[in-house]
Each structure stands twice: as structure tokens, then as C-alpha cells.
Amino acid sequence: MILLDTALRQRQQEGKPLRIGVIGAGAMARGLVALITNQVPGMEVVAIANRTLQRAADAYGFAGRSGAVAADSQTDLDQGVAQGRPTITTDPSLLARSSGIDGLIDITGSVNHGAAIVLLAIEHGKPLVLMNAEVDATLGPILYEKARQAGVLLTCCDGDQPGVQLNLWRKVKGMGLIPRVLGNIKGLQDEYRTPTTQQGFAERWNQDVTMVTSFADGSKVNFEQCIVANATGFTVLRRGTSRMEYRGPVEDLTSLYNVAELRRLGGVVDFVVGPYPVPGVYCLAELGDPRHAPMLAAKGLGDGPLYCFYEPYHLCHLDAPMSLARALLFGDAVGQAIGPAVVEVVAIAKRDLQAGETLDSFGRYMTYGQAEKADVVRAEGLVPEGLVEGCLLRHAIAKDSPIRWKDVQAPDHQLAHQLYTQQQSMSGSVHPQKGFE
């Protein structure tokens, strides 16, 4: 942080602010645009792309900038940016191609659309920060590999729980400890929540009801922990993680895990319902050198073998500018999938499903997501939650049962499905749709 704020002030003083293109115009995007516009020196939001043009204009308006100009062509967008006018478009490719934009951030929450945005950024050499856990969890391994091959920086985001956990993971490792659990703290877990049950909450906080439902039914936290697993090589204890409930201080979690099992697995991702502070994250770690045990005991961290480190909050868009600064000024990624998938998020029936029904997306009425070991996903032919939308059911599926490729006719012409097939080949897997007929 000290390096980043100093470097950003220098950019401000030199009159060379980082020029940011934002893709998406929901609640998180509006907050980010307002923050950068009014409080982050050395950085400017020069263009916003969104499928609904008015919402892009509203995001600038929320930040106190009026007179947004719509761009239908590359020339229009580049001129608007060069003139310092708030520029909006429905076409994210214009942002990726623009020489007047230094880096991008995706805040769409869409898998298929998000995958297309990543490929555009890679094609045009634009660093991209993903505040899109859904595409990262579903297609991260193949997208990060494509970005590495092209020499383009792709990263997850500070502020979201995966970024906060990965920052903590790096810090704990830097102190000479061995992380064993990276965890998320939740106040609620109810797999059967729907947009109907969550409508009031969404309206109260001016958030998208689908996203809010994915928080409540556990899909979102499973996506988040999948990202952390694939960035660290950690795995899950079981499908859906431990799903432990504990209504006490987070420090007490050091006694609730089997240390021998954690050592055997090499490290796990998890989430726990109920500990405080909510909504924080935690890292449980062992000492690499027992000579430091007296210091940890003296500082109130206990006698081991597990020690608890935590952050008491995640601040979403308030931290996101730091990810952009890390990427653009220092080439530093918050987190990236490091190879083939270790963990994926699979679709589970939220209610009894009937043959002939077409599945809706995550955060809606028909499915919820649970993290599972990638080798189990391949062996059992399980459908990822991020790819479930638009799948036509061939067979009835009982409530709380996983959905398999053999049970669906998938829209495999879609970009996300094509990329997933490529991703499976990273592990030497069979084609996901054709291998389990």
C-alpha cells in the first residue's frame, strides 16, 4: 500500500494518471467509478462499457460527472477519451483496442460475457483485473494460461474475499509460517434461497437480486474459495467444503481442524458460518521453525500447532483501485490460477428438476454451486455451476443431487463451453460433453 499510494501520487504530479476502462455498471462498478473519480490520485476512469448504455451514464453520474458521450465506433471512443470526456459504450472491444486506455477491470459477474472480455484484453495486450469471481472460478485455469502465453497480466481483485485471502496467504508465508487453511467467514448459508426470498434485501442495498441470491445460497462463496484453491494448489475437505458452523471468535477455529489431515492434503480452502468478525477471512498456519513459538504465544496467538491470522473485513470496490495500481505500475497480480484446475464449482439441484426444463443461471431458482475436487468433477462428469445456464435437462434430477453432463443437452456452441473443453484438456480429461454419454 505504501508503494502504491506513493507511485500514484507521482503519476498525479507528473500529469500521467493511469487511464482505466471499466466494464460493467452495477453497484460495485458505480462505487468504483465514484471512488477513483473523487478520491484516488493518479488514476482516472476514462470509459465505461455496459450492455445497457444508460446504466453506464448513471455510473458516471453517481460519481458526479455529467455529460457522458456515447461511442459507437473506435474513433468516437478514442476522441472522447483524448478530450477527457466521460465516454460510454455498449461495446467492450472498443475499450480493449483503445490506445488511450492503460488497463481494464471487469465487474460484470457473467461467465460467457466475462470470458469474451478476457480474450479481448489478451488479444489487445491490455492488463485486466477480474472482479468477476464467476468467470474466474469456472474458466480461470485456461484464461490465465492464455494470458501467460500472450504476456498479458490477468489477475483477481483486492477487496473481494479471494484477493483478501491471497494477500493474507502471502503475508503469512512471508513471516515464515506454513498456511494450512484459507477460509471465508459467512453469516448465512441457505442453499434454497431464491430471488423471491432475497428481493427485499437486494432493493434495500441497491444490488442485483441474482448476485444477492448467490451470496445467500452459497454459490458465491464456493466460487470464491475455488479461485483461492486454484491460485494456491489447495484443495477442499469435501464437496461444498466443511460447511462448519461455529458461533464464536475466529481464533477458536485453530482447534476445530484435524491437523494431520491438513498436512496430508497440503492445505485446504474452507468457509465457516457464524464466527466473528463477519464478514472477514482467515488463514490458519503452522510454524516452519518452532524457535518462533514463544513470540507467537507472547503475542496472544496461542501454543499451536495452528495459529490464526485474519482480516476482519473485505471492502470490495474500495480496495479495487489498488489491484489496478499493482498490475499497471508493478506487474503484480493479486492472484492467478497456477495451472490446471484443482477445484471446480459444480451445479446441485435446488429443487426437484424435471426432464425438458431449461436450467437458469447461478443465483436463481434451479441450482446452487458447491466446490469439489477437480479430479472428482472429471471422474463423475459433473456440470460446473458457471456453465449450467441454458442446459436442457434430458432426465429428472432430484433435489440436492449433482447435475451431470449425461443429464443435459448443453449449449456447447457458446464460448464459455468451448473454453471449458480446452480447460479440461489441460488435465488430459476427455471432452466433458462427449466423454460421459
N, C-alpha and C positions, 0 to 999 in steps of 0.2 A: 504494500500500500504506500509506503513512504517513497519508494522508487517511482511508483505510478503517478502520484499526485505531483511530485517534483517534475517529472517528464512532461506531464500535461500542462503545467504552468509555463514551462519553457516553450511548448508549442504555441500557447496563447500569446506569450510575449513576442514570439517571432512572427506572429500572424499566419501560422500554418496549422490551424486546427485539423484534427482528424475528421474526415468527411464520411459520415455514416449513412448508409441506406438501411431503412427498417422495412421488413416485410411482415405484414400483419398490422391490424389496427384495433385489437381487442383491448381489454382492461390493462393487461401488462404492457402492451405497446404504448398505450396512451400515457401511462405513468412514466415509462422510459423516455418518451419524447419530451415530456414536461421536465423531467429531471435534467436531461442533457441540455435542453434549451436554456434553462434558467440557473443551473447550479453546477454544471461540470465545465470547468475551464478547459480550453484546448480541444474541444470536441463539439461537432455540430451535426444535427440530423438534417441532411440536405435533401432527402427524398424519402417518400413512403409509398410502398406498393401494397395494395389491398384489393381483393376481388370486388368489394363494394367501395366505389370511389368516395362517396360521401363520408364513410367512416374514416377514411384516410384524412380527409379535410377536417373532420371533427377532432382527430388526434392532434393535428397542428393547432386547432382552435383551443383545445384543452390546455395546450402549452402556452397560450397567449399569442399565437401567431395567426394572423388573418390573411386573407388574400391568396390562398393556395391556388396554384396554377396547375391545371391538368395537362398531362403529356401523353400524347398518343403515338409519338414517334421518338426515335433516338435523338434526333435533332432537337425536338421540343424539350425533352428531359435534360439534355446537356446544356441547353441555353438557360433553362430555369435554374439549374444548379450553378452555372457560371455567374448568373446575375444575382445570386443569393436569395432567390425567391423560394418559399416553401413549395416544393414540387411533389405532385401526387400522380399516380398511375395505377392502372389495373394490371400492368404487365411487369412482373419482376425481372424479366430478362433485360429490360432497359437499365435497371439498376446494376445488374451484373456486368453489362457491357460498358457502362459509363466510365470514362477516364477521370471524371470529376468525383468519383466515389472511391474511398480507400478501403472500406470494409463493409460487410453486411451482417445483419442479425435477423434470424428467422424466429418469429414469435407467433407462428400460425397454429400449432397443435395438430397439423394434418400430416398423415403419413404419405399419401400419394403426392400431394402438392409439395410437401416438405422435401421429399426425395428429388423432385424435379428442381427445386430451388438449389439443393446441394450440387446437383450435376451442373446447373448453370454457373454456380460460383466456381466450381472446379474448371469448367471449360474456359472461363474468362479470367482465371487466376486471382479471384477475389477471396481473401480471408473471410471465413464465415463462422459466426458464433451461433450455436443452436440453443435457443430457449424453446426447444421443441422436443420434449422427452419422448414423445410417441414415435417419431421417426428415428430418433437416436437408439431407442431400445429395440425397435423392430429391424432396422436396417443399418445400424451403426457399423458393424464389422465390415461390411462391403463398402460403405461410403467412406469410412476413414481410410481403408486400403486404397481406394481410388484417389483420394486426396493426397495420400503419401506418395503414390506413384507419380502424381502430377506436380508435386512440390508445393501444394496449396495447404495452408493451415486451416483445419477444421477442428472445432472444439465445442464441448458443452459449456455451460454458463455458470459463473458465480451467482449466488443468490438463490438459485434453485437447489433443492436438497442434494442432488448428486454433486454439484460443484462444491457445496459447503463440506460434504463428507470427504471429497477428494483433496480439498485444501487441508483438512484436518489430518487425513491419512499422510500427506506429505510432511506436515509439521511433526507428527508423532514419529514417523520414520527418521526425520532429521534429528530427533532427540535420542536416537539410538534404541528405540523400542521396536517391537515386532507386532504390528497390528494383526489382530485375530478376528475382530468383528467390526464391521462398519454398519451402523444402524440409523434408522429413522424413527422418530417418536411421533405417534399419531394419537389424537384424542378420540377418534371414532373409526370403527370398522363394521360395516354392514353391507354385505355383498348384494343385498336385494334392494338397495336404494335405486330410484329411477328419477328421471327429470320431473315427474309429477311430485314426488316427495321433496325434491330439492328446489322447486321453483321459488319458494319464498326466500330461501337463503340466497339464491342467485340474484334475485331482484334487490334484496337488501344491500348486497355488496357490489352490485352492478357488474356481475360476472356472467360468463356464458354458462347456461344451465347444464350443458353436456359436460363441460370441464368440471363443474362443481360435483356432478354426479360421479364422475370418475374418481374424484377425491374420496367421496363417501363410500363407494363400493369397493375400494381398494385397488382398482386398476392403476391409478396414477402412481401410488407408492410402489407397486410392483414394477411398473415401467422404470421408476427412478432407481430402484435397487438393482434392476437389470443393467442399467447404464454403469453403475458403480462396479458391479461384478465384472463386466466386460472391459472396464478400464484398469482393473487390478488383478484379474485372474481369480478372484474369489468366487465361491460357489454359494448354493443355498443348502440349508439343512434338509429341507423337504419342499414339496410343491406348495407355493404360497408363502414360503418362509416359515418361521416357527409359529407365527400368529399368537405369540405370547401376550398375555395381559398382566400388567403389574401397576398398581396404583401407589407408587412411592417414588423416592428420588432416583434419578437415573444412575447415580453411583452404585446403587444396590444391584444393578444388573451384573456386576462382576461375579456375583455368587450364583447366578441363575443359568450359566452355561457350563457344559461339560468341556473342560479344558483339553482333555485328551482327544476328544472328537474334533475340536477346533484345530489342534495341532495336526491331526491326521489329514484333515481336509485342506489345511494350509491357510485357511481364512474363509469367513462367510459374510454375506450381506444379510441383513435382517431388518424387521421393523417390529416395534413393541407398542401395544396400545395402552396408554394410561400413565406412563411415567412423567414426571415433571423435571425440567421445564418443557412445556409444549409450546410451539412445535419445533423442537430442536433436533439435533443429530448427535450421535456419539461414536466414539471409537474405543474399543476395549483392546488393550495391548499388553504384551509381556515384555519384561526387560531382556535386552540382549546381553547385558552384563550385570550380574547380581550385585556388584560393588556399589551400584547406584540405588539399591533398595532403601538404605537408611534415609536418603534425601527425599524419596517419594513418601515414605512413612512420616517423616517430619513435616512435610507439606500437606498432610491430611489425605493422601491418596490410598492409604491402607497398606497391607502387608503382601499383596499379590496373591497368586501369580498374575491375575489380571488387574489392570489399572484402567480407570475410566477417565477419558477425556471427552469433552463435549462442547458444542456451541449451542447456546440457548435459543437461537432463532435462525431463520433463513428469511432474507429480506427481498427476495425476488428481484423486481426491476431496479431496486435501489443499489444493488451490487453489480448489476449487469454492465454498466459502463466500464467497470474495472476489467471485465473479460475482454472487451474490445481494446482497451489500452494494452493489456498483456499481449494480446495477439498481434496488434498492429505495431506496437513500439518495441516489443521484446521477443516476438515469435514464440511466446509461451502459451501452451494450451492448458486450460483448466483440467481437462480430462478427455481421453480418446480411447475407443476400443483398441486393444493392443494386438488383436489377431482374430482368429475365428471365434464365434460366439461361445461363451462359457455358460451363459444363462439366457433364456428367452422368456417371453411372457405369453402364455397360452390362453386360449379362449375357453371359458367354462359357462355352461348354460345357466342363466339367471332364473329361468322358469322352464317348465316343460315346453320343448320346441317341437313343432310338427313338420313332417315332410312337406315340401312345397313352399315353406316360408323362406323369405329372403332376409338374411341377417342384417341388422343395423350395426352402427359403429359402437366403439367403446363409449362408456358414459351414457348409455341409453337404456333400452328396456330388455334386451335379449341375452347379453353376455356380460361377464366380468373377467378380468385378467388376473392370472397368478403366475409368479415367477417359477420356472422349472429348469433343471439342468438341461443343457442343450443336447447332450447325448440321449437323454430320455425323450426329448421332443422328437429327435430324428427316429429313434427306435420305435416309438409309438405312433408316428405320423400325425403329430398334433398341430393344429392350426394356430398360428400366432394371433393374439388379440388385435394387433395392429393391422392385420390383413383380413379380418372377419367380415368387414362391411361389404355387402353385395354378394356374398356367398349364398347360393341356393341350396337348401337342405334336401338331400336325397333320402335321408332317413330321419325318423323322430329321435330326439335327444332328450334324455331325462334331466330334470333339474339337478344342478351341481355336477353334471358329467362333462368331461372334456369333449371338445369337438375335434374330429379327425378329418384329414383330407379325404378319406374314403367316404365320409358322410356328406360331402358338399360338392357342388359344381362351382368352382372358383372362377372369378373374373381374371384369368391369368394373362389376359392381354394388357392389363394395367401395368404401368411402370413399376409400382411397388412389388407386385408379384414377380415380375421379371428379375428385378434386383434380388429378391429373396432367393430365387432359384440360383442365381450366381453366388449369393452368400452361402448357401448350403454346399456348393461345390468347394468352398474354401476348406470344409471339413471332410471332403471326399464323400459327401452324402449323395444319395440318389435324388433325382428330381422330386420335389415334395408332392406335387400333384399326381405324378405318374408312378411313383415308387410304392404306393400303398393301395393300389387298386385291388 
